[in-house]
Each structure stands twice: as structure tokens, then as C-alpha cells.
């Protein structure tokens, strides 16, 4: 994939890892949002799966809504993204997303600096 073809980047990181309580989930969401803003400011389009999944989950009264919606939707969204930024913190879901990107031979970055370096490389 050519550097200039990276436009849509999924932000993968912890949200509900380890049964996180509401306050921790909020902190995790803030970290995802902060990374998304930084990606946006680089001229790229950030995608945060949690943002798409939560409205559906909140409107689904079934007990298994989170399990049925969160990862299937996030993985489907990853199909449309060009790359992934994995932010720090333990998360089985984020690790699944990273694995999905690797399987599809799409770049996975672990810092904003890596994205900048990738964009600056010449073929």
C-alpha cells in the first residue's frame, strides 16, 4: 500500500477491558477520542468502532447486545479502513482488530510518529 493511500485509520484500544466500570470506560473512550483527534489533525479520517457500536447497543434491550454488536461491527468497519492505530492498554477486542488488519496485510501503527514516518516514506 502506498503511503498516500492511507486515509482511513481505525483507532483500536481498550474500552470495556477487564469488566471496566463506567468511569474507566469513559477514560478509555477519552483516550480513543484523543488519538482520533490527533489522526484527524494529520489530515486522515479516524474511525472508532465504539462510536458506531454504542448507539446500537444502548438501543438494544437484549442482555447480549454488547457481545452481539461491538466486535462484529468493529471488525466490519476495519474492512473499510486502510490502517490501524493501536493505542496502549490491554484489550482483547483491540488485539482482535489488530490481528484482522495483519491478516488483511494492512498496516498497524503503535504511535502517531509511526504514521508520520509511513506517510513520509517514498516508494
Secondary structure, 3 states (H helix, E strand, C coil): CCHHHCCEEEEECCCCHHHCCHHHHHHHHHHHHHHHHHHHHCCCEEECHHHHHHHHHHCCCCCCHHHHHHHHHHHHHHCCCCEEEECCCCCHHHHHHHHHHHHCCCEEECCHHHHHHHHHCCC
